[in-house]
Amino acid sequence: MRFGKYRAAILIELLLILILAAGFWTDKRQAEPVFADPGTGGEDTAQGQGDFIRWVDFTVPCEALDFAYEQDVKAYEEGNRLGWVSLLAYTAAKWGGEFDSRAMAEMKETAAKALKESEEGRTAEEVIDGAGAELKYYSYYKEAYGAVLSGMVGEYERQVRREDGTVEWEKVYGLKAYSPIAKGFEYSDYDDFGASRSYGYSRPHLGHDMMGQVGTPIVAVESGYVEVLGWNQYGGWRIGIRSFDKKRYYYYAHLRQNYPYQSDLKEGDAVTAGQVIGYMGHTGYSATENVNNIKTVHLHWGLELIFDESQKDSDNEIWIDCYQLSRFLKKHRSEVEKVEGTKEWERVLKMRDPAVEEWAENAT
């Protein structure tokens, strides 16, 4: 009798273990993205007309960004169009946002197949979009990843120095976003997104810290306009730059005491990617302005995604982990030089971004 009870208990326990294991091993591709309908006060809903994305878990590693970017540029140089966002979105839709070795292998196969099939009159991006239409969450990932990456790659003009020392302008297609730390200045970092913070109130760290020296020139990651400039008790002297399409808000915080910004920078100004905007420090954690209450000298930079203006400065803000982006952008750092007789630095080789020119035309 007692053995029968033990056997029943063991069977029940085994059944529970199997249920838990089944839930754990369920295909991650079934995980459903989260949306919010602006007309429902933030309640979860399926994506539909008038809806907007409520959350993005950006987990694309640097290696995947590198490969997708290289394929995009290669296709462009061959007169094709791949679309690195499309390639990344297709892979994410197939693998639930994960980019393990299997997903990376399939992404390479997808790129090769799309480039081959594009010989039949369609671009490689159109081939990927066509295949993606068969995947339930492809449109979500393309919009979400596009919100993060769409301003980072494209056509632009840049100055290049020739062997004889002369400087000329050339048109290029490629990476037009920059690391926030100027070239030639050392820094250290690690993935600290979500780490605990306690000043003021307990909260997660919604940005990426890059440790360096006081006065290190900080440059704009992407072209945009200065939306916020001034003191914040949490971020100290900080700059908030909005992308021209309004989907991204870049936050640069803890800037230098007494001389945090480039002297001519003001709210409303358009800035070009790679342009010096401020200087590293350790201000913040004080309601009183211009105080160094941060122990470690570093730049805190954050990236907020905005799919609907109601998300900005709300309890439903979407901040993404910028560590992998920082690794990716390390390949593109803005060369700067000291401005004689001042505390400032400026970029050496200029850049013309069509997005800046278009914004200036519309502003007038």
N, C-alpha and C positions, 0 to 999 in steps of 0.2 A: 504493500500500500504506500509506504513511504518512498520506495523506489519510483513508483508511478508518479508521485508528486514532483520528485527531483527531475525525472525525465521530462515532464511537462514544462517545468520551469526552464530547463536547458533548451528545449525546443523553442519556447517563447523568446528566450534571450538570443538564440541563433537567428530567429526570424527578424528580430529588431536590428541585429547587426547587418543582416542582408538588406533590409530596407534602407538603413543609413548608408551602406556601401553603394547601393543602387543610386541613391540621391547624390552621393559624392562623385560617382563616375558617370553621371548623366552627361551627355555631349554638351560641352560648353557653348556650342553653337545655338543652343535653344534659349540661351539667356536673352531676355527681351529688353531692348533699350527703353529708357524712360522718357516720356514726353509730358508736356503740360499744355493745357488748353487755356489761353488767356481769358477765356470767358467763363472758366470754372473756378476761378480763384486758386489755381495751383493744384487742383486735383489731378491724379494720374489719369491718363487717357490714351487711347491709341492715336497714332499720328493720322491727321486728316487735315482738311482745308482749314487754314487759320491757326493750326497748332504750331507750337515751337518746342524745340528740344530743351529738356529740363536738366539733363545731366550728361556729362561726357567723362568717361574714364580713359584718358589718353595714355595708352601703355605701349606705344610704338617705340621699339628700341632704336638706338643710333644706327645699328647695323642695317635695319630695315629701311630707315630714312636714307642712309647712304646709297643702298642698292637702288631704291626707287628713283632717287634723284639722278643717279648716274645713267639709268636707263632712259629717263626723261630727256636729259641733255643729249645723249647719244642719238635718240630718235629724232630730236629737233635738228641736229646737225646733218642727218640723213634725209631731211625734208619730210619727216613724219611727225606725228604728235602722239605721245604715249599718255601723258598725264599722270604724274607721280601720285597725286591724290587718289585717282581712280584705281591705280594698282594697289595702293595700300588699303583702300576701302574694300576692294574685292577680296583681298586676303583676310581682312578682319571679319568680313561677313561670312566667309567660309569657316573661320576658326574662332569665332566668338571674341574677337579682339585680342587674341593671343598670337604671339609671333615666336613660337618655339622652332626647333630645327625642321619639323615637318612643314610648318606653315611657311618658313623661309624657302624651303625647297620647292614648294608649290608656287610661291610667288615668282621664283625664277622661271619655272615652267610656264606660268601664265604670261609673263613678259615675252618670252621667246615665241610662244604660240600667237600672241596678239600681234607681234611684229611680223610674223610670217603670214598670218591671215590678212593683215592690212594691205598686202600686195594686191588684193582683189578689189581695190577701189575705196576701202574705208581706212580711216586712221586707226592706229593701234588703240587709241583711247575709245573710239567708237566700238571697236571689237570688245574691249573690256566692259564698257557700259552695257552692251548687248547681253553679254554673259551675266553681268551683275543683275540685270533685270529679273533673272530667274531666282535670285537669292532674296529671301524675305527682308533682310535688314541692310541690303546694299545701299539703298537711298539714304538711310540713317547715317551709316558710316561715311558716306561721301559728303554729306552735309556737315557732319561733325568734324571730320578730318579737314575738310575744306575751310571750316571756320578757324582752325588752328594754323593751317599751312598755306592758304591761298595767297597771302601777301609776300611769301618768301622766295618764290621763283618766278621768273618772267624775263621779258626783254627790257633792256636798259642801256644806257651809255656810261662808260667809265673812262677815266684818264689812265693811260699806261705810259711808263717811262721806257723809251727805246735805249738801245745800247750806247748811242751817242749822247745820251743825257736829255734829249728833248722829250717833251710830254705831248702826247696826242690823244684825241678822243677816238674810241672805237665802240661800235654797237655789239652787244653780246646778248646771249640768252643763258641764264643760269641763276645761281644763288645771289639774290640781292638783299638778303637779310644778313645781319652781322652778329657776332658774339658781342655781348654787352661790355666786355672788357677789351680795351684797346690793345693793339698788337705791341709786343715788347714788354708788357707788364705781367708779372707772374701772379698766379692765384692758385688756390686750392679749393676743392669742393667735393661733395658727396651727395647722395640722394637723401635729402632731409625733409622731403615733402611729407606733411602729416605729423611731424614730430610735435611734442607737446610744448605749448607756450603758456606762461602763467601771468605775465604782467597785465594788470587790469582785470583779467578774468581768464579762466582756463579755456584754451582753444588750440586747434591744430595749426601747424605752420603751413600756410597756403602760398608758398613761394619757394624760391631756390636761393640759397646763400652762397656767395663766392667770396672767399676770404683773400685779402690782399693788403696793400699799404695805403695809408692816408694820402689822398691826392691822385690816386690812380684814375685816369680819364675813363669816364663811362660814356658809351655811345648808344645811339638809338638802334635797337634791334631791327625795327621796321620803320618805314616812312609813315608819317601820320601827323596829327596836330596835337599841341599841348592842351590837354583838357584841364589839368590840375597842376598847380605849382605852389609850394609853400610848406608850412609846418603841419605835422600830424603827430600827436603824442606817442603813437605806436611806431610810426615809420620815420619820425624825425623829419629832417628836410627831405622832401620827396617830390618826384615828378610823375604825373600820370599822362601817358600819351595814347591817344585813340587812333586806331587804324582808320583810313579814309572810308572804308566800307562799314565802319562802326561795329564790326563783329569782334574786335580784339581791343582790350585795354591793357597796356603795358605799365607796370608799376615798378618804379626804381626808388628804393628807400635807403635811409641811414646815410645820406650824403654828408659831405664834409662840413664841419663846424666853421662858421664865419664866411666860407666861400663855397657854397654847395653847388652852384649852377654856373653855366657859361653866362657871362655878364649880359649878353644881349637877348637871352631867352626869356620869353614871357608867355602867359596864357594866350591861346589862340594862334600862336605861331605854327607854321608848317615846318616839320623837320624831315631831313632825308636820312635814310638808313645809313649807319656808319658815321653820322655827324656827332661830334662831341657835345653832350648835353649837360654833364655835371661831373662830380668828383667823389670818389669813395671816401667814406668816413665811418663814424659810429654814433651818429646822433639818434635821439629818440628815447622812448620810455620816460617821457616827462611832459607834463602839461605846460611847462615853461619852455619857450622857444630857445633854440640854439644850445641845447644841453647834450653833452656826451654821456649818456647813461647806458650805452651798449658796450659790453666788455670787449668784444672782438671786432676789429675793423673788418668790414665786409660790405658788399653790395647785396641787398635783398632785391631780387627781381621776380615779379609775378606776372602771370598771363591769365586774364579773366576773359571768358567767352561770353558774348552777349547775343542771344538769338531774338530777344524781345527786350525793349527798353525797360520794361517792368523788372527785369532781373538785375539791372544795375543798381548798386547800393541797396540791396534787399537781403532778406534772409535766405534767398535761393540763388546766390551767386555761384557761378561755375568757375572755379580756379583749377588749373591743371598742373600736373607735375612737370616742371621745366628741366629736370636733370638731363634727360636724353636729348632734348632740344639744345641744351648748352653744350653737350658733347658734339652734337652734329654741327653746330655753328662755330665750333672751335677752329674749323678749317678756313673760316672767313672772318679775319680780324682786321679792323680798320687801322691803317698805319697813321700815326700822329706825330706832330712835332711841337716843341715848346714855342709859345708866342713870346718873342723877346720883350723883356721888361714887365711881364705880367705873371700872374699865377695860372694862366690858362694854356691849354693845348688845343690844337686844331688838326683836322685830318690833312694828310699830305696830298693824296690823289682824290679828286672830286668825282662825284657820280651824279648822273641825271636820271631821275626816276620819273617815268611818264605819269605815275600816279600823283606825284607832287605837282606837276605841271597842269594836270587835269583839274585837281582840287583848286589850284590858284585861279584858273580860268572860271570855274563855277563860282568861286568866292566873289569875283568881280562882276 
